[in-house]
Amino acid sequence: MSPEQVNEDRLERLLALILLQQMKGASLGEKALQLNLAGFTNIEVANILQTSADSVKSLIHQVRKKGR
């Protein structure tokens, strides 16, 4: 992995942490949805939230369904 890629990965993680800090009190599903809307894949969201990609998919679906 190149130094540029390492820096980009760190920047993405930092931005994700800032987003999550702003969402204190939000449900896990709401956090997953916002990270997804920010461009993170379900696998990346799962890694950030320390859960599985299947859980993230389900959480996002539930939040979107609830919002309708």
C-alpha positions as a Markdown table, in Angstrom:
| # | Residue | x | y | z |
|---|---|---|---|---|
| 1 | Met | 0.0 | 0.0 | 0.0 |
| 2 | Ser | 1.4 | 3.4 | -1.0 |
| 3 | Pro | 1.9 | 6.2 | 1.5 |
| 4 | Glu | -0.8 | 8.2 | -0.3 |
| 5 | Gln | -3.3 | 5.3 | 0.1 |
| 6 | Val | -2.5 | 5.0 | 3.8 |
| 7 | Asn | -3.1 | 8.7 | 4.2 |
| 8 | Glu | -6.4 | 8.5 | 2.3 |
| 9 | Asp | -7.6 | 5.6 | 4.4 |
| 10 | Arg | -6.7 | 7.5 | 7.6 |
| 11 | Leu | -8.6 | 10.5 | 6.4 |
| 12 | Glu | -11.7 | 8.5 | 5.6 |
| 13 | Arg | -11.6 | 6.9 | 9.0 |
| 14 | Leu | -11.2 | 10.3 | 10.7 |
| 15 | Leu | -14.1 | 11.7 | 8.8 |
| 16 | Ala | -16.2 | 8.7 | 9.7 |
| 17 | Leu | -15.4 | 9.2 | 13.4 |
| 18 | Ile | -16.3 | 12.8 | 13.2 |
| 19 | Leu | -19.6 | 11.9 | 11.7 |
| 20 | Leu | -20.3 | 9.4 | 14.4 |
| 21 | Gln | -19.3 | 11.9 | 17.1 |
| 22 | Gln | -22.0 | 14.3 | 15.7 |
| 23 | Met | -24.6 | 11.5 | 15.9 |
| 24 | Lys | -24.3 | 10.7 | 19.7 |
| 25 | Gly | -27.6 | 9.2 | 20.8 |
| 26 | Ala | -28.6 | 8.1 | 17.3 |
| 27 | Ser | -29.4 | 4.4 | 16.7 |
| 28 | Leu | -27.0 | 2.0 | 15.1 |
| 29 | Gly | -29.2 | 1.9 | 12.0 |
| 30 | Glu | -29.2 | 5.7 | 11.7 |
| 31 | Lys | -25.4 | 5.7 | 12.0 |
| 32 | Ala | -25.1 | 2.9 | 9.4 |
| 33 | Leu | -27.4 | 4.8 | 7.0 |
| 34 | Gln | -25.4 | 8.1 | 7.3 |
| 35 | Leu | -22.1 | 6.3 | 6.7 |
| 36 | Asn | -23.6 | 4.6 | 3.7 |
| 37 | Leu | -24.9 | 7.9 | 2.4 |
| 38 | Ala | -21.4 | 9.3 | 2.9 |
| 39 | Gly | -20.2 | 6.7 | 0.4 |
| 40 | Phe | -18.9 | 3.9 | 2.6 |
| 41 | Thr | -19.8 | 0.4 | 1.5 |
| 42 | Asn | -21.7 | -2.0 | 3.8 |
| 43 | Ile | -18.4 | -3.8 | 4.5 |
| 44 | Glu | -16.7 | -0.6 | 5.4 |
| 45 | Val | -19.6 | 0.5 | 7.6 |
| 46 | Ala | -19.5 | -2.9 | 9.3 |
| 47 | Asn | -15.8 | -2.5 | 10.1 |
| 48 | Ile | -16.4 | 1.1 | 11.4 |
| 49 | Leu | -19.3 | 0.0 | 13.6 |
| 50 | Gln | -17.8 | -3.3 | 14.5 |
| 51 | Thr | -20.6 | -5.5 | 13.2 |
| 52 | Ser | -21.3 | -7.6 | 10.2 |
| 53 | Ala | -22.1 | -6.5 | 6.7 |
| 54 | Asp | -25.3 | -8.4 | 6.8 |
| 55 | Ser | -26.3 | -6.5 | 10.0 |
| 56 | Val | -25.5 | -3.2 | 8.3 |
| 57 | Lys | -27.7 | -4.2 | 5.3 |
| 58 | Ser | -30.6 | -5.1 | 7.6 |
| 59 | Leu | -30.2 | -1.9 | 9.7 |
| 60 | Ile | -30.1 | 0.4 | 6.7 |
| 61 | His | -33.2 | -1.4 | 5.3 |
| 62 | Gln | -35.1 | -1.0 | 8.6 |
| 63 | Val | -34.3 | 2.7 | 8.9 |
| 64 | Arg | -35.3 | 3.4 | 5.3 |
| 65 | Lys | -38.5 | 1.4 | 5.7 |
| 66 | Lys | -39.3 | 3.3 | 9.0 |
| 67 | Gly | -38.8 | 6.6 | 7.2 |
| 68 | Arg | -41.4 | 6.0 | 4.6 |
